[in-house]
Amino acid sequence: MTTLTPGSILLGTTRPAELRDWYRRVLAPEHEGEGPIQLGGLMLVIDRRDDVDVKNNEPGRMILNFHVDDFDAAEAQLRAAGVEWLVPVADRPSGRFGTFTDPDGNYLQIIQFT
């Protein structure tokens, strides 16, 4: 049996232009053009959906994690972009974590494992 490799994630929203601008500004400032936003080896596709609420009512169901080699640099970039921290940056037994939200209330994390 073959292990499937994720290639993209579809993020449904009621306001795709605003959310797309946020993701570009915060996570991929060098990204240009329309279409999917390249986030390392994963493409982020943001699309209008009529079957979702304006805010994610259960944001803890799936959290988009970004593994980083330089936590301080990633944290500084996110702070400069004005992200809203849901859980302050903290050292845990397995590494350093920080959880923030996008404008739709989805959870994202930066992690530097030890």
DRENKENU-164125 format. One line per 3 residues: number of its first residue (from 1); their letters; for each residue x, y, z of N, C-alpha, C, O, CB. Coordinates in nm, 3 decimals, m for minus. Each point is the difference from the previous one (the first is absolute). Glycine has a CB too. Layout:
NUM	A	X/Y/Z/X/Y/Z/X/Y/Z/X/Y/Z/X/Y/Z  ...
//
This chain:
1	MTT	0.084/m0.117/0.000/m0.084/0.117/0.000/0.089/0.124/0.000/0.103/0.003/0.067/m0.288/m0.128/0.054  0.146/0.226/m0.195/0.077/0.123/m0.013/m0.044/0.102/0.103/m0.120/0.018/0.023/0.150/m0.063/m0.267  0.066/0.112/0.306/m0.030/0.110/0.091/m0.027/0.125/m0.083/0.082/0.039/m0.084/0.061/m0.140/0.268
4	LTP	m0.257/0.162/m0.161/m0.037/0.120/m0.074/0.076/0.121/0.055/0.019/0.012/0.121/m0.247/m0.109/m0.170  0.270/0.186/m0.038/0.073/0.120/0.039/m0.088/0.122/m0.021/m0.048/0.021/m0.111/0.268/m0.130/0.051  m0.242/0.189/0.164/m0.083/0.119/m0.019/0.067/0.099/m0.094/0.121/0.022/0.007/m0.217/m0.055/0.223
7	GSI	0.016/0.092/m0.318/0.053/0.097/m0.096/m0.061/0.137/0.016/0.063/0.101/m0.029/m0.025/m0.286/m0.126  m0.165/0.188/0.204/m0.064/0.129/0.020/m0.107/m0.013/0.108/m0.044/m0.110/0.034/0.089/0.175/m0.273  m0.084/0.049/0.290/m0.110/0.006/0.094/m0.095/0.107/m0.050/0.043/0.109/m0.038/0.102/m0.187/0.234
10	LLG	m0.274/0.048/m0.195/m0.103/0.094/m0.042/m0.056/0.065/0.125/m0.048/m0.069/0.091/m0.008/m0.066/m0.299  0.060/0.267/0.213/m0.054/0.074/0.112/m0.124/0.074/m0.049/0.010/0.096/m0.076/0.219/m0.071/0.183  m0.346/m0.072/m0.062/m0.125/0.061/m0.040/m0.032/0.120/0.087/0.027/m0.001/0.121/m0.108/m0.220/m0.200
13	TTR	0.025/0.326/0.018/m0.028/0.123/0.072/m0.113/0.075/m0.069/m0.032/m0.026/m0.116/0.270/0.040/0.193  m0.298/0.079/m0.004/m0.102/0.086/m0.059/0.063/0.126/m0.059/m0.068/0.077/m0.069/m0.100/m0.166/0.232  0.295/0.111/m0.136/0.070/0.120/m0.047/0.140/m0.034/m0.052/0.100/0.029/0.066/m0.230/0.110/0.099
16	PAE	0.136/m0.201/m0.281/0.128/m0.051/m0.050/0.105/0.108/m0.026/0.118/m0.024/0.027/m0.247/m0.160/m0.127  0.093/0.299/0.049/0.101/0.103/m0.030/0.068/0.047/0.127/0.123/0.013/0.004/m0.257/0.059/m0.204  0.056/m0.046/0.305/0.058/0.046/0.127/0.089/m0.106/0.062/0.110/0.029/0.046/m0.311/0.116/m0.010
19	LRD	0.154/m0.267/m0.035/0.078/m0.108/0.062/0.127/m0.027/m0.079/0.106/m0.022/0.058/m0.317/m0.079/0.031  0.200/0.102/m0.221/0.117/m0.022/m0.085/0.106/0.108/0.024/0.119/m0.029/0.009/m0.265/m0.083/m0.182  0.101/0.238/0.181/0.093/0.110/0.027/0.069/m0.018/0.134/0.120/0.026/0.013/m0.263/0.127/m0.150
22	WYR	0.067/m0.198/0.238/0.059/m0.023/0.132/0.107/m0.107/m0.007/0.110/0.019/0.052/m0.326/0.049/0.056  0.186/m0.182/m0.171/0.097/m0.109/m0.008/0.125/0.042/m0.077/0.112/m0.034/0.038/m0.300/m0.131/m0.026  0.169/0.237/m0.118/0.116/0.048/m0.077/0.085/0.093/0.085/0.122/m0.015/0.005/m0.253/m0.005/m0.219
25	RVL	0.068/0.117/0.281/0.074/0.098/0.080/0.072/m0.065/0.117/0.116/0.032/0.028/m0.283/0.140/m0.093  0.100/m0.263/0.134/0.054/m0.059/0.122/0.096/m0.115/m0.026/0.105/m0.008/0.065/m0.314/0.076/0.048  0.175/m0.158/m0.206/0.078/m0.123/m0.016/0.086/m0.006/m0.125/0.098/m0.074/m0.003/m0.274/m0.035/0.128
28	APE	0.141/0.184/m0.228/0.073/m0.011/m0.127/0.012/0.136/m0.067/m0.052/0.019/m0.110/m0.030/m0.256/0.083  0.150/0.332/0.091/0.006/0.136/m0.056/0.067/0.006/m0.138/m0.020/0.097/m0.073/0.028/m0.012/0.305  0.071/m0.185/m0.267/0.066/0.000/m0.131/m0.089/m0.057/m0.110/0.035/0.009/m0.118/0.183/m0.031/0.236
31	HEG	m0.332/m0.036/m0.080/m0.091/m0.061/m0.098/m0.064/0.108/m0.086/m0.047/0.102/0.050/0.002/m0.294/0.107  0.043/0.169/m0.287/m0.061/0.093/m0.094/m0.104/m0.072/m0.083/0.004/m0.122/m0.015/0.206/0.259/0.008  m0.303/m0.061/m0.046/m0.099/m0.056/m0.090/m0.118/m0.060/0.072/m0.007/m0.005/0.122/0.187/m0.037/m0.281
34	EGP	m0.272/m0.004/0.078/m0.121/m0.064/0.052/0.024/m0.150/0.007/0.109/m0.048/m0.031/m0.258/0.231/m0.065  0.048/m0.256/0.136/0.014/m0.145/0.008/0.051/m0.045/0.135/0.009/0.081/0.092/0.032/m0.085/m0.335  m0.009/m0.123/0.256/0.045/m0.056/0.127/0.125/0.070/0.053/0.085/0.046/m0.076/m0.182/m0.264/0.008
37	IQL	0.106/0.226/0.200/0.116/0.057/0.067/0.092/m0.115/0.037/m0.042/m0.093/0.069/m0.092/0.292/0.020  0.256/m0.194/m0.132/0.097/m0.106/0.028/0.056/0.020/0.140/0.060/0.103/0.030/m0.001/m0.122/m0.276  m0.080/m0.079/0.332/0.050/0.003/0.137/0.094/m0.119/0.018/m0.040/m0.106/0.048/m0.172/0.220/0.039
40	GGL	0.335/m0.096/m0.127/0.094/m0.111/0.001/m0.046/m0.101/m0.102/m0.016/0.035/m0.117/0.071/0.002/0.360  m0.075/m0.160/m0.205/m0.043/m0.103/m0.092/m0.152/m0.017/m0.007/m0.049/m0.092/m0.066/0.262/m0.021/0.111  m0.286/0.201/0.021/m0.146/m0.010/0.004/m0.061/0.123/m0.066/0.041/0.113/0.027/m0.031/m0.251/0.184
43	MLV	m0.108/0.116/m0.298/m0.069/0.113/m0.062/m0.126/0.029/0.081/m0.075/m0.091/0.036/0.166/0.033/m0.267  m0.114/0.186/0.258/m0.121/0.044/0.069/m0.094/0.060/m0.102/0.032/0.099/m0.066/0.095/m0.057/0.280  m0.244/m0.103/m0.227/m0.104/0.046/m0.092/m0.111/0.062/0.085/m0.055/m0.067/0.087/0.112/m0.112/m0.263
46	IDR	m0.089/0.305/0.150/m0.106/0.068/0.075/m0.115/0.024/m0.096/0.018/0.058/m0.107/0.148/0.052/0.266  m0.286/m0.155/m0.119/m0.113/0.006/m0.091/m0.126/0.040/0.075/m0.018/m0.034/0.117/0.125/m0.141/m0.262  m0.194/0.247/0.076/m0.130/0.036/0.058/m0.085/m0.126/0.014/m0.009/m0.082/m0.091/0.022/0.315/m0.011
49	RDD	m0.076/m0.243/0.219/m0.090/m0.112/0.026/m0.129/0.055/0.062/0.004/0.091/0.082/0.192/m0.253/m0.049  m0.308/0.106/m0.075/m0.128/0.040/0.055/m0.043/m0.090/0.116/m0.102/0.027/0.064/0.040/0.061/m0.288  0.138/m0.194/0.250/m0.037/m0.094/0.105/0.082/0.017/0.128/0.004/m0.090/0.084/m0.071/m0.067/m0.263
52	VDV	0.132/0.274/0.194/0.076/0.028/0.122/m0.048/0.132/0.060/m0.052/0.086/m0.071/0.253/m0.213/m0.018  m0.183/0.142/0.221/m0.032/0.125/0.067/0.112/0.100/m0.018/0.110/m0.034/m0.044/m0.249/m0.091/0.212  0.111/0.249/m0.133/0.100/0.106/m0.008/0.118/m0.033/0.092/0.116/0.020/m0.038/m0.296/0.151/m0.015
55	KNN	0.152/m0.223/0.172/0.105/m0.042/0.094/m0.005/m0.150/0.018/m0.108/m0.060/0.001/0.096/0.282/0.116  0.128/m0.284/m0.102/0.009/m0.144/0.024/m0.050/m0.028/0.141/0.058/0.048/0.098/0.139/m0.071/m0.259  m0.303/m0.054/0.173/m0.059/m0.031/0.131/0.073/m0.110/0.075/m0.022/m0.016/0.121/m0.194/0.085/m0.214
58	EPG	0.302/m0.144/0.027/0.076/m0.107/0.065/0.144/0.002/m0.050/0.046/m0.096/m0.062/m0.255/m0.045/0.085  0.283/0.250/0.004/0.133/0.014/m0.058/0.103/m0.099/0.051/0.106/m0.016/m0.061/m0.161/0.252/0.035  0.028/m0.302/0.136/0.095/m0.097/0.052/m0.002/m0.134/m0.071/0.085/m0.085/0.026/m0.108/0.196/0.189
61	RMI	m0.072/m0.131/m0.306/m0.009/m0.129/m0.071/0.122/m0.027/m0.088/0.047/m0.113/m0.009/m0.294/0.136/0.012  0.296/0.080/m0.067/0.117/m0.017/m0.085/0.086/0.126/0.012/m0.048/0.111/m0.022/m0.079/m0.264/m0.140  0.252/0.134/0.196/0.092/0.112/0.019/0.111/m0.014/m0.103/0.062/m0.106/m0.013/m0.116/0.123/0.262
64	LNF	0.079/0.091/m0.320/0.108/0.002/m0.099/0.129/0.033/0.073/0.016/0.110/0.053/m0.174/m0.041/m0.241  0.252/m0.165/0.190/0.127/0.016/0.071/0.112/0.033/m0.096/0.011/m0.058/m0.108/m0.089/m0.101/0.282  0.162/0.252/m0.134/0.120/0.037/m0.075/0.120/m0.034/0.086/0.020/0.058/0.106/m0.141/0.128/m0.231
67	HVD	0.201/m0.281/0.078/0.122/m0.039/0.071/0.110/0.095/m0.044/0.026/0.015/m0.120/m0.098/m0.260/0.136  0.138/0.308/0.080/0.101/0.100/m0.031/0.134/m0.040/0.062/0.005/m0.068/0.102/m0.183/0.247/m0.115  0.285/m0.133/m0.051/0.135/m0.023/0.053/0.045/0.115/0.089/0.082/m0.020/0.089/m0.027/m0.114/m0.293
70	DFD	m0.109/0.254/0.181/0.035/0.119/0.078/m0.128/0.060/0.055/m0.064/0.085/m0.063/0.270/m0.041/m0.080  m0.243/m0.089/0.260/m0.127/0.041/0.061/m0.004/0.150/0.020/m0.101/0.064/m0.029/0.083/m0.285/0.141  0.127/0.278/m0.061/0.002/0.144/0.028/m0.026/0.083/m0.125/m0.073/0.099/0.005/0.233/m0.142/0.181
73	AAE	m0.101/0.003/m0.298/m0.021/0.073/m0.126/m0.145/m0.014/m0.047/m0.059/0.098/m0.045/0.301/m0.136/m0.016  m0.297/m0.081/0.071/m0.139/m0.022/m0.041/m0.096/0.079/0.090/m0.095/0.061/m0.048/0.156/m0.289/m0.038  m0.034/0.225/0.215/m0.085/0.075/0.093/0.007/0.150/m0.030/m0.102/0.068/0.001/0.138/m0.246/0.175
76	AQL	0.084/0.229/m0.202/0.016/0.143/m0.031/m0.076/0.037/m0.128/m0.064/0.105/m0.005/0.289/m0.107/0.117  m0.219/m0.083/m0.213/m0.072/0.025/m0.125/m0.151/0.006/0.025/m0.069/0.088/m0.051/0.252/m0.204/m0.079  m0.233/0.022/0.210/m0.143/m0.004/0.029/m0.043/0.119/0.085/m0.107/0.058/m0.023/0.114/m0.307/0.008
79	RAA	0.074/0.285/0.113/m0.033/0.117/0.083/m0.001/0.127/m0.085/m0.088/0.085/0.016/0.190/m0.198/0.185  m0.005/0.127/m0.290/0.006/0.117/m0.087/m0.122/0.007/m0.092/m0.045/0.109/m0.036/0.295/m0.118/0.044  m0.304/m0.107/m0.045/m0.118/m0.005/m0.085/m0.129/0.023/0.080/m0.107/0.015/m0.058/0.229/m0.173/m0.094
82	GVE	m0.110/0.162/0.285/m0.114/0.031/0.085/m0.095/m0.115/0.026/m0.120/0.021/0.018/0.139/0.203/m0.103  0.033/m0.348/0.088/m0.089/m0.113/0.025/m0.059/0.008/0.141/0.058/0.061/0.091/0.076/m0.203/m0.250  m0.250/0.080/0.174/m0.065/m0.010/0.131/0.040/m0.133/0.062/m0.037/m0.106/m0.050/m0.159/0.252/m0.024
85	WLV	0.271/m0.141/0.183/0.046/m0.122/0.067/m0.112/m0.055/0.085/m0.053/0.069/0.087/0.292/0.014/m0.086  m0.274/m0.207/m0.026/m0.102/m0.069/0.077/0.064/m0.057/0.127/m0.054/0.014/0.110/m0.076/m0.069/m0.320  0.244/m0.008/0.193/0.077/m0.056/0.111/0.139/0.062/m0.008/0.068/m0.015/m0.102/m0.201/m0.206/0.104
88	PVA	0.176/0.289/0.103/0.132/0.061/m0.005/0.109/m0.103/m0.026/m0.013/m0.118/0.033/m0.068/0.294/0.123  0.188/m0.129/m0.213/0.116/m0.086/m0.026/0.043/m0.065/0.131/0.011/0.066/0.103/0.063/0.081/m0.297  m0.050/m0.278/0.187/0.036/m0.074/0.121/0.095/m0.113/m0.034/m0.007/m0.061/m0.107/m0.213/0.119/0.211
91	DRP	0.309/m0.084/m0.010/0.088/m0.117/m0.009/m0.073/m0.118/0.062/m0.054/0.009/0.111/0.265/0.134/m0.103  m0.212/m0.253/m0.081/m0.062/m0.124/0.047/0.107/m0.108/m0.003/0.108/0.022/m0.056/m0.339/0.046/m0.028  0.204/m0.183/0.142/0.101/m0.106/0.000/0.048/m0.039/m0.141/0.116/m0.037/m0.017/m0.220/m0.047/0.228
94	SGR	0.017/0.093/m0.310/0.039/m0.042/m0.135/0.051/0.114/m0.088/0.042/m0.023/m0.113/m0.209/m0.157/0.133  0.163/0.304/0.031/0.049/0.112/m0.080/m0.068/0.130/0.036/m0.058/0.014/0.108/0.107/m0.172/m0.290  m0.041/0.253/0.090/m0.057/0.133/0.020/m0.120/0.017/m0.093/0.008/m0.032/m0.118/0.219/0.127/0.186
97	FGT	m0.337/m0.043/m0.013/m0.126/0.010/m0.074/m0.059/0.139/0.014/0.018/0.067/0.103/m0.059/m0.311/m0.067  m0.029/0.288/m0.138/m0.078/0.123/0.005/m0.122/m0.018/m0.089/0.013/m0.043/m0.115/0.193/0.184/0.160  m0.324/m0.110/0.007/m0.124/m0.019/m0.074/m0.065/0.134/m0.028/m0.015/0.083/0.091/m0.017/m0.310/0.014
100	FTD	m0.008/0.249/m0.230/m0.063/0.125/m0.040/m0.120/m0.030/m0.088/m0.022/m0.115/m0.038/0.242/0.238/0.053  m0.297/m0.021/m0.048/m0.121/m0.019/m0.079/0.002/0.085/m0.126/0.065/0.104/m0.007/m0.191/m0.155/0.217  0.053/0.003/m0.311/m0.019/0.080/m0.121/m0.132/0.078/0.016/m0.070/m0.019/0.100/0.199/m0.150/m0.245
103	PDG	m0.164/0.256/0.052/m0.122/0.079/0.014/m0.131/m0.080/0.008/m0.100/0.052/0.050/0.221/0.121/m0.173  m0.121/m0.297/0.076/m0.119/m0.085/0.012/m0.002/m0.079/0.131/m0.095/m0.073/0.025/0.091/0.057/m0.274  0.107/0.031/0.330/0.006/m0.070/0.128/0.067/m0.136/m0.006/0.001/m0.071/0.100/m0.203/0.190/m0.042
106	NYL	0.259/m0.156/m0.173/0.073/m0.127/m0.010/0.129/0.008/0.080/0.062/0.106/0.008/m0.160/m0.149/m0.237  0.138/m0.068/0.289/0.122/m0.006/0.080/0.119/m0.039/m0.088/m0.010/m0.085/m0.087/m0.125/0.024/0.290  0.248/0.127/m0.176/0.126/m0.032/m0.063/0.106/m0.002/0.110/m0.014/0.070/0.101/m0.055/0.035/m0.325
109	QII	0.174/m0.183/0.204/0.107/m0.007/0.100/0.136/0.004/m0.066/0.019/m0.050/m0.111/m0.167/m0.081/0.261  0.241/0.192/m0.079/0.141/m0.017/m0.036/0.060/m0.089/0.108/m0.030/0.013/0.119/0.047/0.215/m0.238  0.067/m0.319/0.073/0.059/m0.099/0.091/0.146/m0.017/m0.035/0.036/m0.015/m0.117/m0.257/m0.104/0.145
112	QFT	0.305/0.120/0.074/0.139/m0.041/m0.017/0.021/m0.114/0.098/0.011/0.020/0.121/0.071/0.215/m0.193  m0.077/m0.357/0.016/0.019/m0.118/0.085/0.144/m0.007/0.049/0.093/0.043/m0.067/m0.273/m0.165/m0.059  0.195/0.067/0.248/0.134/m0.016/0.057/0.058/m0.133/m0.040/0.112/m0.033/0.037/m0.173/0.179/0.157
//
